[in-house]
């Protein structure tokens, strides 16, 4: 039987803005398997880590933009390093296997890391898919093709325009018969 779940994956960032804490959704997607959910989350984790802590040799980074920061191991002493924690989560096969097993069993998974700039959360939530609406069985004989009924021509349709009848009423039938009998120039003359 096919998996009857979809996975809603979300990446959020929270941080101080103007004296308050603001939560921003950095990305969201709906996927059909735990593998695709984790693949998308890994790509987003790399994107966030590279945005927060780019490679100093990257072409797009100005030389004076980067400043060295004292860091510690993820969860260890020292200044918390969010980009390092995101890269660690991306590259750790044991953590990826744990996340895959939790999602396959139907349990939500979240990974949160904190940095001096804020807190970043990767979330995957399994959601049940509602069963499709059953299609009603066709009635006997309803699968035959037939022309639609033209009831408006049989009994008259009060909403139909009457313009063609008015146009015929303007030309009397006796006028055309008189013109033919008189030998009007529009009728061909046959010589005998």
Secondary structure, DSSP 8 states (H G I E B T S, - for coil): ----EEEEEEEEEEEEETTEEEEEEEEEEEESSHHHHHHHHHHHHHHHHHHHS--TT-TTS-GGG--------TTSSSS--HHHHHHHHHH-HHHHHHHHHHHHTT--EEEEEEETTEEEEEEEEEEE-----------TTTTS------HHHHH--TTS--HHHHHHHHS-HHHHHHHHHHT-TTS-----
